[in-house]
């Protein structure tokens, strides 16, 4: 982690992050559908016809295009020092510090703002409301 987010800063990043995560979620669904079409078009024990082979080739090109788009979205999250946890639910973590201790500010698609956190050695199931952040001397909110 090279950047730590304050709560306000994480919330300011949400419009871009939400756009990226919604695109990733939709691209994932489309990629799975294309994969299923490739599997359905691929004969089990014989060479595909020329028409089927061309269909499979085009489907695979579409899959590669989606993969490229998804890689660009993930790369942007990495640039922002945001950790992607789950594409299907749009779950991410922002690195933050509280009293010098690293934590994760936890957010997922559908939530209006960053309202949860968990320690770096815990996951989504252990997330707690920001009101339960342990505040030490001189620390009011997670800060960069």
N, C-alpha and C positions, 0 to 999 in steps of 0.2 A: 504494500500500500504506500503510495507516494503522496496521496492527498487524503485529508480527513475533512468530512463534511460537517458543517453546522446544520442544525435542523432547518433553518430558513433557507440556506443554500441548497439543501436537498430538495426542499419543496419547490424552489425556483427551477430546478432541473427537470421537474416532473413532466411539463408539457412535451419536451423533446423525448424524454425517456418513455413516456406513455405512447407516443407515436411509434417509436422504435419497437417497443414490446408488442403493440397491437399488430404491427406489420410482421414481426417474427412469428407470432402466434398464427396469423392467417397463412403465412408462407409455409409453416410447418404442416398445417392441415392440407394445403394444396400439394405439398411434396408427398405426403402419405398417400393422397388420392392418386397422384401420378405413379407412385411406386406400385400401388395395387393394380393400376391399369397395365403396367409393364408385366407384372406377374401373370395377370389374366391373359395377356397377349402372347406370352411365351409358352410354346408347347413343351410338355414334359419330356417326351422321348423322341422327338423328331425335329429336324431343322425347320425353322419357320418359313412360310412362303415369302416371296419377295415383298408382297404387300404388307404382311405382318412384320417383316424385318424393318421396313421403312417406318411403319407405325411405331415400333419399339424405339428406333433411332430418334424419331422426333420427340417421343415421350421423354427419353433420356436427356435430350438437349434441353427440354423444358425443366427437367429436374436439376440439371447443372445450373441453369439460369437462376432458379430459386435458391440453390445452395450458395451461389455467388452473392445474391442479395442478402441472404441470411448472414453470411460471413461478414459482409459490410456492416450490417446492423450490430452484430456482436463486437466487431472491431471498434465501432463508435462507443459502445458501452465501456470497453476496455480503456479507450482514450479518456473517458470520463472517470476512470477508477471506480466503476460500478460493477459489482459482481452479480452476474446472471445466475440465478438458482434453478429456475424452471420456466421454460418457454411457454408451456401450455397454460399456466396460470399467470404468467407475467410476473413472477416473483424475483425480486432483486434485493440486494443489500448495498447500502452506502457505508463506507468505512467512516467511523467517527471516534472521537476521544472524549472520555468523561474522566475528569480528575487524573489525566495522564494514562488512563487505561483504555485500550482499544475495545470498541464495541461495534456492532452492526446496527444501523438504522434500517429497519425492515419495511418494505412496501411491496404491494402487488397491484396489478391491474384491477380497476374498479374501486379502489380506495381513493378518497378525495385528497388526502395529504399524508405525509409521513407521520404516523402516530404510534409506531411500535419500535421496539429494539430488542436485541438479544446479545448475549456475550459471544465472543468470537469462537468459542468452543461448543456453542449450542446452535440449534437450527430453528426453523419456523415454529415447531411445536412448543418451543420454550419462549417464544416472543411475548413481551409484556408491554403494557401501555407506557408511553413516554413519562407519564406522571409517576411511574415507579423507578425512574432512573436514580441510581445512587449518586448523590451529589456530595462531593468532598469540599474541602476548603477552597474557596475562591472559584468555584465552578458552578455555573447556573444552567448552562445548556452545552451540549456537545459543540465543540468549536474546532476550526481548522488550526 
